[in-house]
């Protein structure tokens, strides 16, 4: 009887261990097409992306967990694209010029009507838009913050910046991770200074949903990581590796779904767990 009970408890322990381990796994499904950047905000405004030729595409989805049916080509050419929490679609082209898509979500034209150039203080290579605020990275890794029509230069140097519910985060050319102090309380603010965070990532994304206090990223090896915040607005110390069977280079997390681009340009989507 003791042997049976011992074996039973070992079996239960192994099951619990397997369950705990699987919570970090992302069950990705492949989506047709090839991109270098994917971006998603409110699902009703679709999934946007640009490919290696700087061609722009949008994909209509019926729910946050849906992958839709096909990509639709959009006029223009961009090297990077971002979708904000209010349906804003912004991007930069290969010449560093900044553009905003007009009419996104409007009746009869959910993918917008035209691109409007936004005058920037210098050529930009990457940007993020959140609730009317824009953070951008210059081609020289300089950091810029825009609210209203005014651009303001921020100290430091980054290659990627992201803004969402847990504030403003970024990584530099050494894959070092930084958080902008004060922005978790008010993500629309410029913050007060940069705080270095442990770990190393080549790309980061901060979800915009109020209930999701997390930051996501991929490292140079293509592995996906996530860090959570406590209810007391404190950063958990450890990064949680989210298992995946592909090597990724870029991702975007919104409304419970993870959209990612692999190093080979393939497109993947997975429901978020935990």
C-alpha positions, -999 to 999 in steps of 0.1 A, spaced: 0 0 0 28 24 9 45 17 -24 13 23 -43 7 56 -25 43 67 -31 40 59 -68 7 78 -69 22 109 -54 52 107 -77 28 105 -106 7 135 -94 39 155 -88 51 148 -124 17 158 -138 18 191 -118 54 197 -130 44 191 -166 14 215 -162 36 242 -146 61 238 -174 35 240 -201 21 273 -188 51 290 -203 47 275 -237 32 294 -266 12 273 -290 20 291 -322 1 285 -355 16 296 -388 0 324 -408 4 327 -445 28 353 -459 62 368 -451 69 399 -431 98 417 -413 75 436 -389 40 428 -376 18 452 -356 -16 449 -339 -37 470 -316 -74 469 -313 -84 438 -333 -111 457 -351 -84 477 -369 -67 445 -381 -32 432 -381 -6 453 -400 28 445 -413 56 453 -437 77 429 -457 113 428 -469 104 450 -499 88 476 -475 54 468 -489 25 474 -465 -3 449 -457 -33 447 -434 -52 416 -424 -88 417 -411 -95 396 -380 -129 389 -365 -117 386 -329 -84 389 -309 -78 352 -312 -86 350 -349 -59 350 -376 -81 361 -404 -81 348 -440 -58 370 -462 -35 400 -464 -46 431 -483 -19 453 -499 -20 489 -488 -6 518 -508 28 533 -498 61 519 -485 74 516 -450 103 500 -432 86 499 -398 50 501 -387 32 505 -353 -5 502 -343 -16 521 -312 -42 515 -285 -67 538 -302 -63 524 -337 -36 548 -347 -13 534 -375 21 551 -378 53 542 -396 86 552 -410 101 547 -444 136 538 -455 145 575 -457 135 580 -421 103 600 -428 74 595 -404 38 588 -417 4 585 -401 -25 566 -417 -57 586 -419 -92 573 -416 -84 539 -400 -115 523 -386 -138 547 -404 -170 533 -420 -165 520 -454 -127 522 -451 -114 502 -421 -79 502 -435 -78 540 -438 -77 564 -467 -42 579 -471 -8 585 -455 0 619 -441 37 628 -435 44 640 -400 73 664 -398 100 650 -375 132 667 -361 154 641 -377 153 608 -397 136 580 -376 140 542 -379 115 529 -354 86 542 -334 57 533 -311 23 550 -307 1 548 -276 -30 567 -267 -20 598 -287 17 597 -277 46 588 -299 80 575 -289 106 573 -318 142 562 -324 164 582 -347 187 566 -372 215 576 -348 197 558 -319 186 591 -304 153 590 -285 123 613 -292 90 618 -275 60 635 -291 28 647 -275 4 669 -295 25 684 -323 57 689 -303 88 667 -304 111 665 -274 145 648 -273 151 624 -245 185 616 -230 201 582 -238 204 560 -268 182 530 -279 176 509 -310 140 499 -300 114 516 -279 80 504 -268 52 520 -248 21 505 -232 3 500 -199 35 493 -180 52 524 -193 81 530 -217 107 503 -223 136 500 -247 168 481 -256 200 496 -269 227 484 -294 241 461 -267 207 445 -261 206 461 -226 171 467 -213 159 500 -199 127 512 -183 116 548 -182 110 558 -146 76 572 -138 59 560 -170 42 530 -155 21 554 -134 14 576 -165 24 559 -198 16 592 -217 43 611 -197 79 616 -207 92 600 -175 121 611 -154 151 589 -162 162 555 -174 166 525 -151 186 495 -163 168 462 -160 185 428 -158 185 406 -189 193 410 -226 168 414 -254 171 425 -291 134 435 -294 107 445 -269 69 451 -269 47 465 -241 9 455 -243 -15 484 -241 -44 467 -222 -52 480 -187 -54 444 -173 -21 432 -188 8 445 -168 36 428 -187 65 434 -210 76 410 -238 107 405 -259 129 383 -279 167 379 -275 194 375 -301 189 337 -301 152 341 -311 138 331 -277 107 347 -263 106 362 -228 80 379 -206 82 399 -174 52 407 -151 44 435 -128 28 431 -94 -5 448 -84 16 472 -63 33 485 -94 65 466 -87 86 448 -114 90 411 -108 128 403 -108 128 374 -132 121 370 -169 99 340 -178 109 322 -209 79 314 -231 87 282 -250 84 283 -288 96 261 -316 108 289 -338 135 315 -336 118 349 -336 131 384 -343 101 406 -336 67 403 -319 36 423 -309 13 415 -281 -23 427 -279 -56 416 -264 -44 382 -254 -27 372 -286 10 372 -296 19 379 -332 55 372 -341 79 372 -371 105 345 -372 141 351 -385 131 335 -418 103 360 -422 74 335 -415 45 348 -395 31 332 -364 2 338 -339 -4 323 -305 -29 328 -276 -13 342 -245 -12 320 -215 -10 330 -178 
